[in-house]
Amino acid sequence: MTTHKNLLGGPEPTYLPENEDAYRLLGDESLPPAEVAALHPTFSLAWAMLADDAFEAGRVIESYAYARTGYHRGLDALRRAGWKGHGPVPWSHQANRGFLRCLAALTRAAGEINEKDEAERCRQFLRDSSEEAYAALQQ
């Protein structure tokens, strides 16, 4: 990973640590995301997958709950990685994608249950965190 000096004076990008064991388990076709989340509850990607699966099956409240769990676990991880409540969370870094996907899933589910303020806050947070993720995850 290359690091670049931020010439604009804003916060440096935050890069979450990789969890190779969780990625390996997700790659194992016999382990569904729920089992990976149970084994690695701080791994936001598993929660994002659960949120997406529930939403696609029409279980919007369940999707909201999964997305919110992964979002909060991701916020905790970001803070542990030095994030101060704002600044870039690059989509290009694989370990950040679970958090960003949870944020997008929370935006989507909040909109579906008429939590308009929350949906807008989450949408803006996603955009502020990563324009690339915002573009990639727009539904």
Helices and strands as residue ranges (DSSP letters): H 20-27, H 33-39, H 44-56, H 60-80, G 94-96, H 97-112, H 116-129, H 131-137
